[in-house]
């Protein structure tokens, strides 16, 4: 019986750690990485790599770049991440 690889999203900042996570996911035949997900606080300066750079990275990798925006003042980041992923 063939099992289809699980559609996978990688949390993305554009840096080396998320690139390594993507590499491991691409090498794992049980995963099908299709999305890069950027978590950010609405209306705040973004502290990771510039968004235009991340758009180019996603484009060059053939993956879709998705954004999860947290409202300013968020204090429960764990729940915000969980809710954000569920709403993708």
MOPAC internal coordinates of N, CA, C and O (Angstrom, degrees):
PM7 1SCF
backbone

  N    0.0000 0     0.00 0     0.00 0    0    0    0
  C    1.4516 1     0.00 0     0.00 0    1    0    0
  C    1.5312 1   108.13 1     0.00 0    2    1    0
  O    1.2310 1   120.83 1   -52.73 1    3    2    1
  N    1.3380 1   116.01 1   127.27 1    3    2    1
  C    1.4604 1   121.02 1   177.24 1    5    3    2
  C    1.5203 1   110.22 1   -85.75 1    6    5    3
  O    1.2310 1   121.13 1   -47.72 1    7    6    5
  N    1.3177 1   115.45 1   132.28 1    7    6    5
  C    1.4613 1   121.38 1   176.85 1    9    7    6
  C    1.5162 1   107.23 1  -105.49 1   10    9    7
  O    1.2310 1   121.11 1   -52.17 1   11   10    9
  N    1.3331 1   115.49 1   127.83 1   11   10    9
  C    1.4537 1   119.66 1   179.46 1   13   11   10
  C    1.5244 1   108.97 1   -72.87 1   14   13   11
  O    1.2310 1   120.38 1   -40.25 1   15   14   13
  N    1.3317 1   116.89 1   139.75 1   15   14   13
  C    1.4626 1   119.60 1   176.89 1   17   15   14
  C    1.5323 1   110.65 1   -61.73 1   18   17   15
  O    1.2310 1   120.97 1   -34.73 1   19   18   17
  N    1.3170 1   115.76 1   145.27 1   19   18   17
  C    1.4637 1   121.58 1  -179.60 1   21   19   18
  C    1.5232 1   110.13 1   -74.33 1   22   21   19
  O    1.2310 1   121.08 1   -51.70 1   23   22   21
  N    1.3281 1   115.53 1   128.30 1   23   22   21
  C    1.4659 1   119.80 1   174.76 1   25   23   22
  C    1.5222 1   107.31 1   -61.97 1   26   25   23
  O    1.2310 1   121.10 1   -49.51 1   27   26   25
  N    1.3302 1   115.50 1   130.49 1   27   26   25
  C    1.4615 1   121.18 1  -169.30 1   29   27   26
  C    1.5216 1   111.56 1  -128.25 1   30   29   27
  O    1.2310 1   121.10 1   -37.18 1   31   30   29
  N    1.3286 1   115.51 1   142.82 1   31   30   29
  C    1.4637 1   122.91 1   173.57 1   33   31   30
  C    1.5219 1   107.93 1  -117.62 1   34   33   31
  O    1.2310 1   120.82 1   -40.43 1   35   34   33
  N    1.3230 1   116.03 1   139.57 1   35   34   33
  C    1.4659 1   122.49 1   179.69 1   37   35   34
  C    1.5182 1   108.41 1  -110.34 1   38   37   35
  O    1.2310 1   120.37 1   -51.24 1   39   38   37
  N    1.3274 1   116.89 1   128.76 1   39   38   37
  C    1.4632 1   120.49 1   173.10 1   41   39   38
  C    1.5237 1   107.60 1   -64.03 1   42   41   39
  O    1.2310 1   120.25 1   -49.82 1   43   42   41
  N    1.3425 1   117.13 1   130.18 1   43   42   41
  C    1.4623 1   120.86 1  -167.71 1   45   43   42
  C    1.5211 1   113.05 1  -128.93 1   46   45   43
  O    1.2310 1   121.09 1   -49.73 1   47   46   45
  N    1.3255 1   115.53 1   130.27 1   47   46   45
  C    1.4703 1   121.85 1   170.77 1   49   47   46
  C    1.5184 1   110.28 1  -121.46 1   50   49   47
  O    1.2310 1   120.74 1   171.33 1   51   50   49
  N    1.3163 1   116.19 1    -8.67 1   51   50   49
  C    1.4509 1   121.13 1  -178.03 1   53   51   50
  C    1.5154 1   113.67 1    92.21 1   54   53   51
  O    1.2310 1   119.97 1   177.29 1   55   54   53
  N    1.3232 1   117.66 1    -2.71 1   55   54   53
  C    1.4582 1   121.72 1  -176.42 1   57   55   54
  C    1.5230 1   113.91 1   -94.25 1   58   57   55
  O    1.2310 1   121.66 1     5.08 1   59   58   57
  N    1.3197 1   114.43 1  -174.92 1   59   58   57
  C    1.4647 1   121.07 1  -173.03 1   61   59   58
  C    1.5240 1   113.44 1   -67.29 1   62   61   59
  O    1.2310 1   119.58 1   144.60 1   63   62   61
  N    1.3297 1   118.41 1   -35.40 1   63   62   61
  C    1.4648 1   120.03 1  -177.26 1   65   63   62
  C    1.5275 1   112.00 1   -66.79 1   66   65   63
  O    1.2310 1   120.59 1   135.84 1   67   66   65
  N    1.3175 1   116.47 1   -44.16 1   67   66   65
  C    1.4651 1   117.98 1   179.58 1   69   67   66
  C    1.5237 1   110.81 1   -72.15 1   70   69   67
  O    1.2310 1   120.20 1   149.79 1   71   70   69
  N    1.3371 1   117.23 1   -30.21 1   71   70   69
  C    1.4649 1   119.88 1   174.07 1   73   71   70
  C    1.5225 1   110.82 1   -63.08 1   74   73   71
  O    1.2310 1   120.37 1   140.09 1   75   74   73
  N    1.3183 1   116.89 1   -39.91 1   75   74   73
  C    1.4592 1   120.77 1   178.01 1   77   75   74
  C    1.5314 1   110.66 1   -66.04 1   78   77   75
  O    1.2310 1   120.61 1   139.43 1   79   78   77
  N    1.3411 1   116.44 1   -40.57 1   79   78   77
  C    1.4689 1   119.75 1   176.83 1   81   79   78
  C    1.5299 1   110.45 1   -61.29 1   82   81   79
  O    1.2310 1   120.61 1   139.26 1   83   82   81
  N    1.3343 1   116.44 1   -40.74 1   83   82   81
  C    1.4634 1   120.13 1   177.88 1   85   83   82
  C    1.5245 1   110.74 1   -64.44 1   86   85   83
  O    1.2310 1   120.12 1   137.65 1   87   86   85
  N    1.3190 1   117.37 1   -42.35 1   87   86   85
  C    1.4665 1   120.87 1   178.07 1   89   87   86
  C    1.5279 1   111.01 1   -58.46 1   90   89   87
  O    1.2310 1   120.38 1   132.92 1   91   90   89
  N    1.3352 1   116.87 1   -47.08 1   91   90   89
  C    1.4670 1   119.97 1   178.67 1   93   91   90
  C    1.5320 1   110.76 1   -62.03 1   94   93   91
  O    1.2310 1   120.45 1   139.42 1   95   94   93
  N    1.3292 1   116.75 1   -40.58 1   95   94   93
  C    1.4652 1   119.92 1  -179.98 1   97   95   94
  C    1.5215 1   110.66 1   -64.92 1   98   97   95
  O    1.2310 1   120.04 1   139.00 1   99   98   97
  N    1.3217 1   117.53 1   -41.00 1   99   98   97
  C    1.4663 1   120.74 1   179.66 1  101   99   98
  C    1.5324 1   111.88 1   -66.51 1  102  101   99
  O    1.2310 1   120.55 1   150.47 1  103  102  101
  N    1.3150 1   116.56 1   -29.53 1  103  102  101
  C    1.4668 1   120.46 1   179.81 1  105  103  102
  C    1.5237 1   113.11 1   -82.76 1  106  105  103
  O    1.2310 1   120.23 1   168.46 1  107  106  105
  N    1.3259 1   117.16 1   -11.54 1  107  106  105
  C    1.4591 1   122.50 1  -178.27 1  109  107  106
  C    1.5303 1   108.78 1   -93.01 1  110  109  107
  O    1.2310 1   120.22 1   -68.72 1  111  110  109
  N    1.3132 1   117.19 1   111.28 1  111  110  109
  C    1.4682 1   121.13 1  -175.77 1  113  111  110
  C    1.5285 1   113.27 1   -65.49 1  114  113  111
  O    1.2310 1   119.83 1   166.61 1  115  114  113
  N    1.3267 1   117.93 1   -13.39 1  115  114  113
  C    1.4665 1   119.99 1   178.53 1  117  115  114
  C    1.5269 1   111.85 1   -85.89 1  118  117  115
  O    1.2310 1   120.39 1   175.97 1  119  118  117
  N    1.3498 1   116.86 1    -4.03 1  119  118  117
  C    1.4643 1   121.22 1  -178.69 1  121  119  118
  C    1.5188 1   111.21 1  -118.37 1  122  121  119
  O    1.2310 1   121.25 1   -31.06 1  123  122  121
  N    1.3271 1   115.22 1   148.94 1  123  122  121
  C    1.4610 1   122.55 1   177.26 1  125  123  122
  C    1.5320 1   107.72 1  -128.08 1  126  125  123
  O    1.2310 1   119.82 1   -96.71 1  127  126  125
  N    1.3485 1   117.94 1    83.29 1  127  126  125
  C    1.4658 1   119.36 1  -178.06 1  129  127  126
  C    1.5286 1   111.37 1   -66.80 1  130  129  127
  O    1.2310 1   121.34 1   -57.59 1  131  130  129
  N    1.3325 1   115.04 1   122.41 1  131  130  129
  C    1.4621 1   120.84 1  -178.81 1  133  131  130
  C    1.5179 1   113.07 1  -124.61 1  134  133  131
  O    1.2310 1   120.50 1   159.92 1  135  134  133
  N    1.3392 1   116.64 1   -20.08 1  135  134  133
  C    1.4555 1   120.11 1  -172.07 1  137  135  134
  C    1.5227 1   111.91 1  -130.99 1  138  137  135
  O    1.2310 1   121.51 1   -34.73 1  139  138  137
  N    1.3231 1   114.71 1   145.27 1  139  138  137
  C    1.4573 1   122.41 1   168.25 1  141  139  138
  C    1.5225 1   105.75 1  -112.22 1  142  141  139
  O    1.2310 1   120.24 1   -50.29 1  143  142  141
  N    1.3321 1   117.15 1   129.71 1  143  142  141
  C    1.4616 1   121.23 1  -175.00 1  145  143  142
  C    1.5211 1   109.76 1  -116.32 1  146  145  143
  O    1.2310 1   121.37 1   -54.67 1  147  146  145
  N    1.3210 1   114.98 1   125.33 1  147  146  145
  C    1.4656 1   122.12 1   178.33 1  149  147  146
  C    1.5226 1   107.81 1  -106.29 1  150  149  147
  O    1.2310 1   120.53 1   -56.63 1  151  150  149
  N    1.3153 1   116.59 1   123.37 1  151  150  149
  C    1.4549 1   122.83 1   175.52 1  153  151  150
  C    1.5260 1   107.47 1   -99.92 1  154  153  151
  O    1.2310 1   120.50 1   -50.76 1  155  154  153
  N    1.3307 1   116.66 1   129.24 1  155  154  153
  C    1.4682 1   119.71 1  -178.46 1  157  155  154
  C    1.5207 1   110.08 1  -150.08 1  158  157  155
  O    1.2310 1   121.62 1   -23.33 1  159  158  157
  N    1.3164 1   114.51 1   156.67 1  159  158  157
  C    1.4629 1   120.97 1   176.98 1  161  159  158
  C    1.5230 1   108.30 1   -89.09 1  162  161  159
  O    1.2310 1   120.78 1   -51.45 1  163  162  161
  N    1.3120 1   116.12 1   128.55 1  163  162  161
  C    1.4576 1   121.21 1   180.00 1  165  163  162
  C    1.5211 1   110.93 1   -58.52 1  166  165  163
  O    1.2310 1   121.14 1   -37.43 1  167  166  165
  N    1.3126 1   115.43 1   142.57 1  167  166  165
  C    1.4639 1   122.98 1   173.13 1  169  167  166
  C    1.5223 1   114.02 1    64.51 1  170  169  167
  O    1.2310 1   119.16 1  -162.18 1  171  170  169
  N    1.3075 1   119.21 1    17.82 1  171  170  169
  C    1.4682 1   122.05 1   178.33 1  173  171  170
  C    1.5136 1   109.61 1  -119.09 1  174  173  171
  O    1.2310 1   121.36 1   -26.47 1  175  174  173
  N    1.3261 1   114.99 1   153.53 1  175  174  173
  C    1.4645 1   119.25 1   173.99 1  177  175  174
  C    1.5257 1   108.25 1   -61.25 1  178  177  175
  O    1.2310 1   120.80 1   -40.52 1  179  178  177
  N    1.3124 1   116.08 1   139.48 1  179  178  177
  C    1.4557 1   121.34 1  -177.19 1  181  179  178
  C    1.5227 1   108.53 1   -89.71 1  182  181  179
  O    1.2310 1   120.08 1   -48.55 1  183  182  181
  N    1.3249 1   117.46 1   131.45 1  183  182  181
  C    1.4663 1   121.58 1  -172.95 1  185  183  182
  C    1.5200 1   114.40 1   -98.16 1  186  185  183
  O    1.2310 1   119.75 1   176.68 1  187  186  185
  N    1.3123 1   118.09 1    -3.32 1  187  186  185
  C    1.4679 1   119.97 1   177.36 1  189  187  186
  C    1.5262 1   107.60 1   -90.61 1  190  189  187
  O    1.2310 1   120.50 1    22.35 1  191  190  189
  N    1.2996 1   116.65 1  -157.65 1  191  190  189
  C    1.4617 1   120.66 1   177.57 1  193  191  190
  C    1.5342 1   109.48 1   -67.77 1  194  193  191
  O    1.2310 1   119.84 1   -24.81 1  195  194  193
  N    1.3220 1   117.92 1   155.19 1  195  194  193
  C    1.4670 1   120.23 1  -178.73 1  197  195  194
  C    1.5275 1   112.01 1   -58.83 1  198  197  195
  O    1.2310 1   121.05 1   -38.17 1  199  198  197
  N    1.3263 1   115.60 1   141.83 1  199  198  197
  C    1.4636 1   121.36 1  -179.08 1  201  199  198
  C    1.5343 1   111.62 1   -56.23 1  202  201  199
  O    1.2310 1   118.90 1   136.22 1  203  202  201
  N    1.3493 1   119.71 1   -43.78 1  203  202  201
  C    1.4735 1   118.14 1   178.68 1  205  203  202
  C    1.5339 1   112.76 1   -58.46 1  206  205  203
  O    1.2310 1   120.04 1   143.71 1  207  206  205
  N    1.3282 1   117.52 1   -36.29 1  207  206  205
  C    1.4593 1   120.80 1   176.77 1  209  207  206
  C    1.5264 1   110.25 1   -64.85 1  210  209  207
  O    1.2310 1   120.31 1   135.99 1  211  210  209
  N    1.3374 1   117.01 1   -44.01 1  211  210  209
  C    1.4643 1   120.20 1   179.76 1  213  211  210
  C    1.5275 1   111.05 1   -64.82 1  214  213  211
  O    1.2310 1   120.28 1   145.12 1  215  214  213
  N    1.3253 1   117.08 1   -34.88 1  215  214  213
  C    1.4792 1   119.84 1   176.14 1  217  215  214
  C    1.5323 1   109.93 1   -62.54 1  218  217  215
  O    1.2310 1   120.42 1   137.38 1  219  218  217
  N    1.3258 1   116.80 1   -42.62 1  219  218  217
  C    1.4698 1   120.96 1   178.92 1  221  219  218
  C    1.5261 1   110.85 1   -66.63 1  222  221  219
  O    1.2310 1   120.47 1   140.51 1  223  222  221
  N    1.3312 1   116.70 1   -39.49 1  223  222  221
  C    1.4633 1   119.70 1   176.97 1  225  223  222
  C    1.5228 1   110.42 1   -59.18 1  226  225  223
  O    1.2310 1   120.72 1   130.45 1  227  226  225
  N    1.3227 1   116.23 1   -49.55 1  227  226  225
  C    1.4635 1   120.80 1  -178.49 1  229  227  226
  C    1.5306 1   110.24 1   -61.02 1  230  229  227
  O    1.2310 1   121.05 1   135.65 1  231  230  229
  N    1.3112 1   115.60 1   -44.35 1  231  230  229
  C    1.4660 1   120.20 1   179.42 1  233  231  230
  C    1.5303 1   110.91 1   -60.00 1  234  233  231
  O    1.2310 1   120.50 1   134.33 1  235  234  233
  N    1.3254 1   116.65 1   -45.67 1  235  234  233
  C    1.4725 1   119.67 1  -178.34 1  237  235  234
  C    1.5253 1   111.97 1   -67.85 1  238  237  235
  O    1.2310 1   120.31 1   154.37 1  239  238  237
  N    1.3249 1   117.01 1   -25.63 1  239  238  237
  C    1.4647 1   121.35 1   179.04 1  241  239  238
  C    1.5324 1   112.08 1   -88.61 1  242  241  239
  O    1.2310 1   120.50 1   170.81 1  243  242  241
  N    1.3353 1   116.64 1    -9.19 1  243  242  241
  C    1.4565 1   120.24 1  -177.89 1  245  243  242
  C    1.5114 1   113.24 1    72.64 1  246  245  243
  O    1.2310 1   120.60 1  -151.71 1  247  246  245
  N    1.3493 1   116.45 1    28.29 1  247  246  245
  C    1.4605 1   121.40 1  -178.96 1  249  247  246
  C    1.5227 1   109.64 1  -117.34 1  250  249  247
  O    1.2310 1   121.03 1   -24.07 1  251  250  249
  N    1.3289 1   115.63 1   155.93 1  251  250  249
  C    1.4591 1   120.75 1   178.81 1  253  251  250
  C    1.5258 1   109.53 1   -88.03 1  254  253  251
  O    1.2310 1   120.47 1   -45.90 1  255  254  253
  N    1.3300 1   116.72 1   134.10 1  255  254  253
  C    1.4661 1   122.62 1   178.22 1  257  255  254
  C    1.5179 1   108.40 1   -97.04 1  258  257  255
  O    1.2310 1   120.72 1   -58.83 1  259  258  257
  N    1.3196 1   116.23 1   121.17 1  259  258  257
  C    1.4681 1   122.78 1  -179.88 1  261  259  258
  C    1.5230 1   109.52 1  -114.52 1  262  261  259
  O    1.2310 1   120.62 1   -27.89 1  263  262  261
  N    1.3291 1   116.42 1   152.11 1  263  262  261
  C    1.4526 1   121.55 1   179.39 1  265  263  262
  C    1.5166 1   110.66 1  -121.63 1  266  265  263
  O    1.2310 1   121.12 1   -42.20 1  267  266  265
  N    1.3321 1   115.46 1   137.80 1  267  266  265
  C    1.4586 1   122.54 1   171.44 1  269  267  266
  C    1.5224 1   105.19 1  -118.73 1  270  269  267
  O    1.2310 1   121.00 1   -65.57 1  271  270  269
  N    1.3382 1   115.69 1   114.43 1  271  270  269
  C    1.4610 1   121.12 1  -179.85 1  273  271  270
  C    1.5188 1   110.21 1   -98.36 1  274  273  271
  O    1.2310 1   120.88 1   -51.31 1  275  274  273
  N    1.3306 1   115.93 1   128.69 1  275  274  273
  C    1.4533 1   121.98 1   174.34 1  277  275  274
  C    1.5275 1   107.67 1   -94.43 1  278  277  275
  O    1.2310 1   119.95 1   -37.67 1  279  278  277
  N    1.3198 1   117.69 1   142.33 1  279  278  277
  C    1.4548 1   118.77 1   174.80 1  281  279  278
  C    1.5343 1   110.58 1   -66.56 1  282  281  279
  O    1.2310 1   121.08 1   -34.34 1  283  282  281
  N    1.3236 1   115.54 1   145.66 1  283  282  281
  C    1.4664 1   118.84 1   175.67 1  285  283  282
  C    1.5238 1   108.27 1   -60.37 1  286  285  283
  O    1.2310 1   120.37 1   -39.37 1  287  286  285
  N    1.3027 1   116.90 1   140.63 1  287  286  285
  C    1.4594 1   121.50 1  -177.74 1  289  287  286
  C    1.5173 1   113.33 1    93.60 1  290  289  287
  O    1.2310 1   119.93 1  -179.13 1  291  290  289
  N    1.3287 1   117.74 1     0.87 1  291  290  289
  C    1.4654 1   121.17 1   177.70 1  293  291  290
  C    1.5178 1   108.98 1   -58.77 1  294  293  291
  O    1.2310 1   120.58 1   -48.02 1  295  294  293
  N    1.3179 1   116.50 1   131.98 1  295  294  293
  C    1.4712 1   120.56 1   177.92 1  297  295  294
  C    1.5259 1   111.66 1  -115.84 1  298  297  295
  O    1.2310 1   120.13 1   151.28 1  299  298  297
  N    1.3147 1   117.36 1   -28.72 1  299  298  297
  C    1.4632 1   120.71 1   179.64 1  301  299  298
  C    1.5356 1   107.98 1   -98.76 1  302  301  299
  O    1.2310 1   121.14 1   -97.11 1  303  302  301
  N    1.3316 1   115.42 1    82.89 1  303  302  301
  C    1.4568 1   120.41 1  -175.69 1  305  303  302
  C    1.5215 1   112.61 1   -67.17 1  306  305  303
  O    1.2310 1   120.24 1   144.98 1  307  306  305
  N    1.3177 1   117.14 1   -35.02 1  307  306  305
  C    1.4636 1   119.28 1   177.99 1  309  307  306
  C    1.5190 1   109.63 1   -57.58 1  310  309  307
  O    1.2310 1   120.34 1   129.20 1  311  310  309
  N    1.3201 1   116.96 1   -50.80 1  311  310  309
  C    1.4625 1   120.19 1  -179.12 1  313  311  310
  C    1.5261 1   111.16 1   -65.24 1  314  313  311
  O    1.2310 1   120.27 1   144.51 1  315  314  313
  N    1.3286 1   117.09 1   -35.49 1  315  314  313
  C    1.4658 1   120.62 1   178.24 1  317  315  314
  C    1.5325 1   110.50 1   -63.96 1  318  317  315
  O    1.2310 1   120.10 1   140.12 1  319  318  317
  N    1.3335 1   117.41 1   -39.88 1  319  318  317
  C    1.4659 1   120.85 1   176.90 1  321  319  318
  C    1.5279 1   110.21 1   -65.01 1  322  321  319
  O    1.2310 1   120.31 1   133.16 1  323  322  321
  N    1.3190 1   117.02 1   -46.84 1  323  322  321
  C    1.4594 1   121.27 1  -179.59 1  325  323  322
  C    1.5337 1   110.21 1   -59.85 1  326  325  323
  O    1.2310 1   120.35 1   132.10 1  327  326  325
  N    1.3335 1   116.94 1   -47.90 1  327  326  325
  C    1.4609 1   120.95 1   179.70 1  329  327  326
  C    1.5233 1   110.98 1   -63.11 1  330  329  327
  O    1.2310 1   120.72 1   138.72 1  331  330  329
  N    1.3334 1   116.24 1   -41.28 1  331  330  329
  C    1.4531 1   120.66 1   179.91 1  333  331  330
  C    1.5164 1   112.86 1   -61.96 1  334  333  331
  O    1.2310 1   120.83 1   137.04 1  335  334  333
  N    1.3211 1   116.02 1   -42.96 1  335  334  333
  C    1.4706 1   119.92 1   178.98 1  337  335  334
  C    1.5246 1   110.41 1   -66.88 1  338  337  335
  O    1.2310 1   120.38 1   139.27 1  339  338  337
  N    1.3107 1   116.88 1   -40.73 1  339  338  337
  C    1.4686 1   119.76 1   179.88 1  341  339  338
  C    1.5256 1   111.55 1   -63.59 1  342  341  339
  O    1.2310 1   120.28 1   149.99 1  343  342  341
  N    1.3151 1   117.06 1   -30.01 1  343  342  341
  C    1.4661 1   120.84 1  -176.46 1  345  343  342
  C    1.5168 1   113.90 1   -89.38 1  346  345  343
  O    1.2310 1   119.90 1  -179.12 1  347  346  345
  N    1.3145 1   117.79 1     0.88 1  347  346  345
  C    1.4747 1   119.32 1  -179.37 1  349  347  346
  C    1.5142 1   111.60 1   -65.91 1  350  349  347
  O    1.2310 1   120.10 1   180.00 1  351  350  349

